[in-house]
Amino acid sequence: MALLNELPIGAVARVTGFSDRNDPCRRRLLSMGLTPGAVVAVTRRAPLGDPVEVNLRGTALCLRREEARIITVEQLADTVPA
């Protein structure tokens, strides 16, 4: 298992859960669609690493580093399929 903030640009992963179930932003992330089983692709990252942009169900979603740090993922591929 890895954390979403650790994935390189182009990586594809499946959300497996949250590392901190008591984090206040967990509910907001769930309502945005970051539910267990959702497939995300890391598309961009700001020069200093914050925020990170992911593609989730056809939507571009920007997350702060602190938000991405609590999302556990299982990496599926190193690059986004063409």
Backbone atoms as SQL, in Angstrom:
CREATE TABLE atoms (id INTEGER PRIMARY KEY, chain TEXT, resi INTEGER, resn TEXT, atom TEXT, x REAL, y REAL, z REAL);
INSERT INTO atoms VALUES
  (1, 'A', 1, 'MET', 'N', 0.826, -1.185, 0.000),
  (2, 'A', 1, 'MET', 'CA', 0.000, 0.000, 0.000),
  (3, 'A', 1, 'MET', 'C', 0.875, 1.256, 0.000),
  (4, 'A', 2, 'ALA', 'N', 0.392, 2.244, -0.698),
  (5, 'A', 2, 'ALA', 'CA', 1.098, 3.522, -0.786),
  (6, 'A', 2, 'ALA', 'C', 0.112, 4.632, -0.458),
  (7, 'A', 3, 'LEU', 'N', 0.631, 5.831, -0.348),
  (8, 'A', 3, 'LEU', 'CA', -0.208, 7.005, -0.132),
  (9, 'A', 3, 'LEU', 'C', -0.292, 7.783, -1.433),
  (10, 'A', 4, 'LEU', 'N', -1.405, 8.440, -1.657),
  (11, 'A', 4, 'LEU', 'CA', -1.628, 9.160, -2.911),
  (12, 'A', 4, 'LEU', 'C', -0.571, 10.227, -3.146),
  (13, 'A', 5, 'ASN', 'N', -0.097, 10.893, -2.115),
  (14, 'A', 5, 'ASN', 'CA', 0.893, 11.955, -2.296),
  (15, 'A', 5, 'ASN', 'C', 2.270, 11.420, -2.692),
  (16, 'A', 6, 'GLU', 'N', 2.500, 10.099, -2.589),
  (17, 'A', 6, 'GLU', 'CA', 3.785, 9.499, -2.934),
  (18, 'A', 6, 'GLU', 'C', 3.873, 9.062, -4.389),
  (19, 'A', 7, 'LEU', 'N', 2.747, 9.021, -5.108),
  (20, 'A', 7, 'LEU', 'CA', 2.740, 8.513, -6.475),
  (21, 'A', 7, 'LEU', 'C', 3.366, 9.508, -7.446),
  (22, 'A', 8, 'PRO', 'N', 4.103, 9.009, -8.446),
  (23, 'A', 8, 'PRO', 'CA', 4.683, 9.909, -9.456),
  (24, 'A', 8, 'PRO', 'C', 3.635, 10.344, -10.470),
  (25, 'A', 9, 'ILE', 'N', 3.957, 11.349, -11.240),
  (26, 'A', 9, 'ILE', 'CA', 3.060, 11.822, -12.303),
  (27, 'A', 9, 'ILE', 'C', 2.887, 10.704, -13.324),
  (28, 'A', 10, 'GLY', 'N', 1.651, 10.466, -13.727),
  (29, 'A', 10, 'GLY', 'CA', 1.343, 9.420, -14.690),
  (30, 'A', 10, 'GLY', 'C', 0.912, 8.106, -14.061),
  (31, 'A', 11, 'ALA', 'N', 1.071, 7.963, -12.763),
  (32, 'A', 11, 'ALA', 'CA', 0.713, 6.711, -12.095),
  (33, 'A', 11, 'ALA', 'C', -0.805, 6.572, -11.995),
  (34, 'A', 12, 'VAL', 'N', -1.266, 5.326, -12.098),
  (35, 'A', 12, 'VAL', 'CA', -2.685, 4.997, -11.957),
  (36, 'A', 12, 'VAL', 'C', -2.821, 4.106, -10.728),
  (37, 'A', 13, 'ALA', 'N', -3.816, 4.404, -9.883),
  (38, 'A', 13, 'ALA', 'CA', -3.974, 3.651, -8.644),
  (39, 'A', 13, 'ALA', 'C', -5.448, 3.527, -8.274),
  (40, 'A', 14, 'ARG', 'N', -5.732, 2.554, -7.415),
  (41, 'A', 14, 'ARG', 'CA', -7.084, 2.347, -6.891),
  (42, 'A', 14, 'ARG', 'C', -7.078, 2.738, -5.416),
  (43, 'A', 15, 'VAL', 'N', -8.061, 3.530, -5.024),
  (44, 'A', 15, 'VAL', 'CA', -8.190, 3.951, -3.622),
  (45, 'A', 15, 'VAL', 'C', -8.588, 2.738, -2.784),
  (46, 'A', 16, 'THR', 'N', -7.847, 2.514, -1.694),
  (47, 'A', 16, 'THR', 'CA', -8.159, 1.396, -0.805),
  (48, 'A', 16, 'THR', 'C', -8.748, 1.845, 0.526),
  (49, 'A', 17, 'GLY', 'N', -8.557, 3.105, 0.875),
  (50, 'A', 17, 'GLY', 'CA', -9.110, 3.597, 2.134),
  (51, 'A', 17, 'GLY', 'C', -8.394, 4.848, 2.594),
  (52, 'A', 18, 'PHE', 'N', -8.435, 5.069, 3.904),
  (53, 'A', 18, 'PHE', 'CA', -7.836, 6.255, 4.507),
  (54, 'A', 18, 'PHE', 'C', -6.943, 5.828, 5.658),
  (55, 'A', 19, 'SER', 'N', -5.768, 6.434, 5.744),
  (56, 'A', 19, 'SER', 'CA', -4.832, 6.081, 6.810),
  (57, 'A', 19, 'SER', 'C', -5.256, 6.669, 8.153),
  (58, 'A', 20, 'ASP', 'N', -5.952, 7.790, 8.128),
  (59, 'A', 20, 'ASP', 'CA', -6.414, 8.434, 9.361),
  (60, 'A', 20, 'ASP', 'C', -7.930, 8.593, 9.293),
  (61, 'A', 21, 'ARG', 'N', -8.649, 7.697, 9.928),
  (62, 'A', 21, 'ARG', 'CA', -10.105, 7.696, 9.866),
  (63, 'A', 21, 'ARG', 'C', -10.721, 8.860, 10.654),
  (64, 'A', 22, 'ASN', 'N', -9.932, 9.539, 11.472),
  (65, 'A', 22, 'ASN', 'CA', -10.448, 10.647, 12.275),
  (66, 'A', 22, 'ASN', 'C', -10.115, 12.012, 11.682),
  (67, 'A', 23, 'ASP', 'N', -9.493, 12.034, 10.509),
  (68, 'A', 23, 'ASP', 'CA', -9.114, 13.304, 9.898),
  (69, 'A', 23, 'ASP', 'C', -10.374, 14.086, 9.518),
  (70, 'A', 24, 'PRO', 'N', -10.420, 15.390, 9.800),
  (71, 'A', 24, 'PRO', 'CA', -11.616, 16.184, 9.509),
  (72, 'A', 24, 'PRO', 'C', -11.946, 16.296, 8.020),
  (73, 'A', 25, 'CYS', 'N', -10.969, 16.179, 7.129),
  (74, 'A', 25, 'CYS', 'CA', -11.258, 16.327, 5.700),
  (75, 'A', 25, 'CYS', 'C', -11.690, 15.002, 5.060),
  (76, 'A', 26, 'ARG', 'N', -11.713, 13.907, 5.802),
  (77, 'A', 26, 'ARG', 'CA', -12.086, 12.598, 5.261),
  (78, 'A', 26, 'ARG', 'C', -13.497, 12.616, 4.659),
  (79, 'A', 27, 'ARG', 'N', -14.426, 13.199, 5.354),
  (80, 'A', 27, 'ARG', 'CA', -15.816, 13.250, 4.871),
  (81, 'A', 27, 'ARG', 'C', -15.920, 14.038, 3.568),
  (82, 'A', 28, 'ARG', 'N', -15.183, 15.131, 3.466),
  (83, 'A', 28, 'ARG', 'CA', -15.194, 15.946, 2.255),
  (84, 'A', 28, 'ARG', 'C', -14.589, 15.178, 1.080),
  (85, 'A', 29, 'LEU', 'N', -13.505, 14.443, 1.324),
  (86, 'A', 29, 'LEU', 'CA', -12.894, 13.635, 0.270),
  (87, 'A', 29, 'LEU', 'C', -13.849, 12.540, -0.205),
  (88, 'A', 30, 'LEU', 'N', -14.558, 11.927, 0.715),
  (89, 'A', 30, 'LEU', 'CA', -15.546, 10.909, 0.340),
  (90, 'A', 30, 'LEU', 'C', -16.655, 11.515, -0.515),
  (91, 'A', 31, 'SER', 'N', -17.108, 12.709, -0.169),
  (92, 'A', 31, 'SER', 'CA', -18.179, 13.341, -0.934),
  (93, 'A', 31, 'SER', 'C', -17.713, 13.785, -2.320),
  (94, 'A', 32, 'MET', 'N', -16.410, 13.983, -2.505),
  (95, 'A', 32, 'MET', 'CA', -15.870, 14.337, -3.823),
  (96, 'A', 32, 'MET', 'C', -15.684, 13.105, -4.708),
  (97, 'A', 33, 'GLY', 'N', -15.907, 11.915, -4.162),
  (98, 'A', 33, 'GLY', 'CA', -15.808, 10.701, -4.966),
  (99, 'A', 33, 'GLY', 'C', -14.588, 9.861, -4.697),
  (100, 'A', 34, 'LEU', 'N', -13.742, 10.250, -3.765),
  (101, 'A', 34, 'LEU', 'CA', -12.568, 9.454, -3.429),
  (102, 'A', 34, 'LEU', 'C', -12.966, 8.340, -2.460),
  (103, 'A', 35, 'THR', 'N', -13.730, 7.410, -2.971),
  (104, 'A', 35, 'THR', 'CA', -14.235, 6.289, -2.183),
  (105, 'A', 35, 'THR', 'C', -13.382, 5.056, -2.459),
  (106, 'A', 36, 'PRO', 'N', -13.341, 4.097, -1.545),
  (107, 'A', 36, 'PRO', 'CA', -12.596, 2.866, -1.802),
  (108, 'A', 36, 'PRO', 'C', -13.071, 2.198, -3.092),
  (109, 'A', 37, 'GLY', 'N', -12.108, 1.837, -3.939),
  (110, 'A', 37, 'GLY', 'CA', -12.406, 1.230, -5.224),
  (111, 'A', 37, 'GLY', 'C', -12.316, 2.190, -6.397),
  (112, 'A', 38, 'ALA', 'N', -12.321, 3.489, -6.139),
  (113, 'A', 38, 'ALA', 'CA', -12.228, 4.484, -7.217),
  (114, 'A', 38, 'ALA', 'C', -10.816, 4.466, -7.805),
  (115, 'A', 39, 'VAL', 'N', -10.724, 4.594, -9.127),
  (116, 'A', 39, 'VAL', 'CA', -9.432, 4.609, -9.817),
  (117, 'A', 39, 'VAL', 'C', -9.045, 6.057, -10.094),
  (118, 'A', 40, 'VAL', 'N', -7.823, 6.420, -9.709),
  (119, 'A', 40, 'VAL', 'CA', -7.319, 7.773, -9.910),
  (120, 'A', 40, 'VAL', 'C', -6.018, 7.720, -10.702),
  (121, 'A', 41, 'ALA', 'N', -5.769, 8.776, -11.460),
  (122, 'A', 41, 'ALA', 'CA', -4.514, 8.917, -12.199),
  (123, 'A', 41, 'ALA', 'C', -3.909, 10.261, -11.838),
  (124, 'A', 42, 'VAL', 'N', -2.643, 10.274, -11.454),
  (125, 'A', 42, 'VAL', 'CA', -1.954, 11.515, -11.117),
  (126, 'A', 42, 'VAL', 'C', -1.568, 12.193, -12.425),
  (127, 'A', 43, 'THR', 'N', -2.108, 13.388, -12.665),
  (128, 'A', 43, 'THR', 'CA', -1.863, 14.067, -13.934),
  (129, 'A', 43, 'THR', 'C', -0.844, 15.198, -13.844),
  (130, 'A', 44, 'ARG', 'N', -0.848, 15.945, -12.742),
  (131, 'A', 44, 'ARG', 'CA', 0.082, 17.067, -12.598),
  (132, 'A', 44, 'ARG', 'C', 0.414, 17.277, -11.136),
  (133, 'A', 45, 'ARG', 'N', 1.507, 17.966, -10.925),
  (134, 'A', 45, 'ARG', 'CA', 1.918, 18.345, -9.579),
  (135, 'A', 45, 'ARG', 'C', 2.556, 19.730, -9.669),
  (136, 'A', 46, 'ALA', 'N', 2.252, 20.578, -8.726),
  (137, 'A', 46, 'ALA', 'CA', 2.838, 21.922, -8.707),
  (138, 'A', 46, 'ALA', 'C', 4.352, 21.820, -8.475),
  (139, 'A', 47, 'PRO', 'N', 5.107, 22.838, -8.857),
  (140, 'A', 47, 'PRO', 'CA', 6.566, 22.770, -8.721),
  (141, 'A', 47, 'PRO', 'C', 7.064, 22.423, -7.314),
  (142, 'A', 48, 'LEU', 'N', 6.384, 22.873, -6.300),
  (143, 'A', 48, 'LEU', 'CA', 6.807, 22.549, -4.935),
  (144, 'A', 48, 'LEU', 'C', 6.069, 21.338, -4.371),
  (145, 'A', 49, 'GLY', 'N', 5.276, 20.663, -5.206),
  (146, 'A', 49, 'GLY', 'CA', 4.603, 19.434, -4.786),
  (147, 'A', 49, 'GLY', 'C', 3.221, 19.637, -4.196),
  (148, 'A', 50, 'ASP', 'N', 2.755, 20.854, -4.125),
  (149, 'A', 50, 'ASP', 'CA', 1.455, 21.111, -3.511),
  (150, 'A', 50, 'ASP', 'C', 0.744, 22.192, -4.313),
  (151, 'A', 51, 'PRO', 'N', -0.392, 21.971, -4.917),
  (152, 'A', 51, 'PRO', 'CA', -1.246, 20.791, -4.851),
  (153, 'A', 51, 'PRO', 'C', -0.884, 19.751, -5.921),
  (154, 'A', 52, 'VAL', 'N', -1.577, 18.620, -5.845),
  (155, 'A', 52, 'VAL', 'CA', -1.438, 17.551, -6.828),
  (156, 'A', 52, 'VAL', 'C', -2.782, 17.421, -7.551),
  (157, 'A', 53, 'GLU', 'N', -2.728, 17.260, -8.883),
  (158, 'A', 53, 'GLU', 'CA', -3.957, 17.114, -9.651),
  (159, 'A', 53, 'GLU', 'C', -4.131, 15.650, -10.034),
  (160, 'A', 54, 'VAL', 'N', -5.315, 15.115, -9.786),
  (161, 'A', 54, 'VAL', 'CA', -5.624, 13.740, -10.157),
  (162, 'A', 54, 'VAL', 'C', -6.852, 13.731, -11.059),
  (163, 'A', 55, 'ASN', 'N', -6.934, 12.720, -11.897),
  (164, 'A', 55, 'ASN', 'CA', -8.100, 12.516, -12.736),
  (165, 'A', 55, 'ASN', 'C', -8.927, 11.429, -12.065),
  (166, 'A', 56, 'LEU', 'N', -10.157, 11.762, -11.723),
  (167, 'A', 56, 'LEU', 'CA', -11.046, 10.849, -11.022),
  (168, 'A', 56, 'LEU', 'C', -12.377, 10.811, -11.763),
  (169, 'A', 57, 'ARG', 'N', -12.682, 9.680, -12.364),
  (170, 'A', 57, 'ARG', 'CA', -13.944, 9.492, -13.093),
  (171, 'A', 57, 'ARG', 'C', -14.168, 10.589, -14.130),
  (172, 'A', 58, 'GLY', 'N', -13.099, 10.950, -14.853),
  (173, 'A', 58, 'GLY', 'CA', -13.211, 11.948, -15.909),
  (174, 'A', 58, 'GLY', 'C', -13.178, 13.384, -15.437),
  (175, 'A', 59, 'THR', 'N', -12.919, 13.608, -14.177),
  (176, 'A', 59, 'THR', 'CA', -12.886, 14.953, -13.617),
  (177, 'A', 59, 'THR', 'C', -11.508, 15.256, -13.050),
  (178, 'A', 60, 'ALA', 'N', -10.993, 16.444, -13.330),
  (179, 'A', 60, 'ALA', 'CA', -9.730, 16.877, -12.751),
  (180, 'A', 60, 'ALA', 'C', -10.003, 17.383, -11.336),
  (181, 'A', 61, 'LEU', 'N', -9.247, 16.868, -10.391),
  (182, 'A', 61, 'LEU', 'CA', -9.443, 17.204, -8.986),
  (183, 'A', 61, 'LEU', 'C', -8.095, 17.585, -8.390),
  (184, 'A', 62, 'CYS', 'N', -7.999, 18.761, -7.775),
  (185, 'A', 62, 'CYS', 'CA', -6.764, 19.195, -7.133),
  (186, 'A', 62, 'CYS', 'C', -6.870, 18.966, -5.633),
  (187, 'A', 63, 'LEU', 'N', -5.841, 18.343, -5.084),
  (188, 'A', 63, 'LEU', 'CA', -5.806, 18.047, -3.654),
  (189, 'A', 63, 'LEU', 'C', -4.561, 18.651, -3.026),
  (190, 'A', 64, 'ARG', 'N', -4.708, 19.144, -1.821),
  (191, 'A', 64, 'ARG', 'CA', -3.543, 19.597, -1.065),
  (192, 'A', 64, 'ARG', 'C', -2.713, 18.386, -0.661),
  (193, 'A', 65, 'ARG', 'N', -1.449, 18.615, -0.407),
  (194, 'A', 65, 'ARG', 'CA', -0.560, 17.528, 0.007),
  (195, 'A', 65, 'ARG', 'C', -1.069, 16.853, 1.282),
  (196, 'A', 66, 'GLU', 'N', -1.583, 17.632, 2.217),
  (197, 'A', 66, 'GLU', 'CA', -2.102, 17.081, 3.470),
  (198, 'A', 66, 'GLU', 'C', -3.316, 16.188, 3.237),
  (199, 'A', 67, 'GLU', 'N', -4.153, 16.540, 2.268),
  (200, 'A', 67, 'GLU', 'CA', -5.324, 15.720, 1.946),
  (201, 'A', 67, 'GLU', 'C', -4.899, 14.426, 1.265),
  (202, 'A', 68, 'ALA', 'N', -3.962, 14.521, 0.326),
  (203, 'A', 68, 'ALA', 'CA', -3.494, 13.339, -0.394),
  (204, 'A', 68, 'ALA', 'C', -2.727, 12.389, 0.516),
  (205, 'A', 69, 'ARG', 'N', -2.192, 12.901, 1.603),
  (206, 'A', 69, 'ARG', 'CA', -1.385, 12.090, 2.523),
  (207, 'A', 69, 'ARG', 'C', -2.213, 11.062, 3.293),
  (208, 'A', 70, 'ILE', 'N', -3.515, 11.271, 3.439),
  (209, 'A', 70, 'ILE', 'CA', -4.313, 10.313, 4.213),
  (210, 'A', 70, 'ILE', 'C', -5.005, 9.271, 3.335),
  (211, 'A', 71, 'ILE', 'N', -4.879, 9.394, 1.993),
  (212, 'A', 71, 'ILE', 'CA', -5.547, 8.460, 1.081),
  (213, 'A', 71, 'ILE', 'C', -4.602, 7.318, 0.743),
  (214, 'A', 72, 'THR', 'N', -4.974, 6.098, 1.126),
  (215, 'A', 72, 'THR', 'CA', -4.158, 4.934, 0.799),
  (216, 'A', 72, 'THR', 'C', -4.613, 4.373, -0.540),
  (217, 'A', 73, 'VAL', 'N', -3.635, 3.970, -1.358),
  (218, 'A', 73, 'VAL', 'CA', -3.931, 3.483, -2.706),
  (219, 'A', 73, 'VAL', 'C', -3.113, 2.229, -2.998),
  (220, 'A', 74, 'GLU', 'N', -3.577, 1.504, -4.009),
  (221, 'A', 74, 'GLU', 'CA', -2.853, 0.353, -4.548),
  (222, 'A', 74, 'GLU', 'C', -2.498, 0.740, -5.980),
  (223, 'A', 75, 'GLN', 'N', -1.208, 0.843, -6.276),
  (224, 'A', 75, 'GLN', 'CA', -0.788, 1.290, -7.606),
  (225, 'A', 75, 'GLN', 'C', -1.079, 0.206, -8.634),
  (226, 'A', 76, 'LEU', 'N', -1.740, 0.598, -9.739),
  (227, 'A', 76, 'LEU', 'CA', -2.103, -0.322, -10.801),
  (228, 'A', 76, 'LEU', 'C', -1.142, -0.268, -11.973),
  (229, 'A', 77, 'ALA', 'N', -0.682, 0.926, -12.342),
  (230, 'A', 77, 'ALA', 'CA', 0.220, 1.104, -13.479),
  (231, 'A', 77, 'ALA', 'C', 1.099, 2.304, -13.249),
  (232, 'A', 78, 'ASP', 'N', 2.238, 2.315, -13.944),
  (233, 'A', 78, 'ASP', 'CA', 3.163, 3.443, -13.826),
  (234, 'A', 78, 'ASP', 'C', 2.777, 4.614, -14.689),
  (235, 'A', 79, 'THR', 'N', 2.006, 4.355, -15.769),
  (236, 'A', 79, 'THR', 'CA', 1.613, 5.433, -16.672),
  (237, 'A', 79, 'THR', 'C', 0.144, 5.290, -17.034),
  (238, 'A', 80, 'VAL', 'N', -0.436, 6.401, -17.426),
  (239, 'A', 80, 'VAL', 'CA', -1.833, 6.433, -17.860),
  (240, 'A', 80, 'VAL', 'C', -1.913, 5.804, -19.242),
  (241, 'A', 81, 'PRO', 'N', -2.842, 4.848, -19.488),
  (242, 'A', 81, 'PRO', 'CA', -2.953, 4.275, -20.829),
  (243, 'A', 81, 'PRO', 'C', -3.395, 5.318, -21.854),
  (244, 'A', 82, 'ALA', 'N', -2.862, 5.204, -23.063),
  (245, 'A', 82, 'ALA', 'CA', -3.170, 6.178, -24.121),
  (246, 'A', 82, 'ALA', 'C', -4.530, 5.967, -24.714);
